[in-house]
Amino acid sequence: MRMLLHVTLPPEPFNSMLREGSVGETITRILEATKPEAAYFTEHSGSRGAVLVVQVDHASEIPALAEPWFLSFEADCEFRIAMTPEDLKRSNLEDLGRKY
């Protein structure tokens, strides 16, 4: 299932890694290991952040996606299920609307 992984990066250790020149290498290593479908870097509530589109077939895959961010950056990670328009069409919304 497609999920959005929202990563919030606190100022430390990110600032220290940025100053020493290792932040880019660390992010590249994480992205190469986790292979997101897409990755966007943005801000989250005033902090550095990222939104990654990832494929999760089993809940047991979540630690492999989150731990690199936790361990490297002491980041906060949130997962949200994402549907394509085709997924939404298959959800039988009309039937649910009639039922409830």
TORPATOR-298949 format. One record per residue (C-alpha): x, y, z; residue in one letter. Coordinates in steps of 0.1 Angstrom, whole numbers, plus 5000, padded with zeros to 4 digits. Example, Ala and Ser with C-alpha at 12.3 -4.5 7.8 and 13.67 -1.06 7.14 Angstrom:
2
512349555078A 513749895071S 
***
This chain:
100
500050005000M 501250354992R 502050565022M 503250915029L 506150935053L 506351285069H 509751345084V 510351645107T 514051715113L 514951905145P 517652165144P 520151935161E 521851725151P 520951855116F 522752195120N 525952025133S 525951775104M 525352055079L 528252255093R 530551955092E 529451865056G 527851525063S 524151605060V 523851555023G 525751225024E 523451095052T 520251195034I 521551035002T 522350715020R 518950695036I 517150755003L 519250494985E 518450245012A 514750315015T 514050374978K 511050614981P 508850654950E 509251024954A 510951254980A 510151624986Y 511951845011F 509852115027T 509152265062E 506852115088H 505552365114S 508652585110G 511152295110S 513052125082R 511051835068G 510451595041A 507551405026V 508351065011L 506050844990V 506850485000V 505350144993Q 504549945025V 503249595019D 503549485056H 503649675088A 506949505096S 508549725069E 507850045088I 510950035111P 513250005080A 511750325067L 511650525099A 514750415119E 517250575096P 515650915102W 515350845139F 518850735144L 520550985120S 518651295128F 516451225159E 513651305135A 509851265141D 508251035115C 504551005107E 502950755082F 499750825064R 497950595039I 497650755005A 495150664978M 495350724941T 492150834922P 491850464911E 492050344947D 489250584957L 487150464928K 487450104941R 486450204976S 482750174970N 481950514985L 478450524970E 477550194987D 478950325020L 476950645016G 473750455011R 474450215040K 475350485066Y 
***
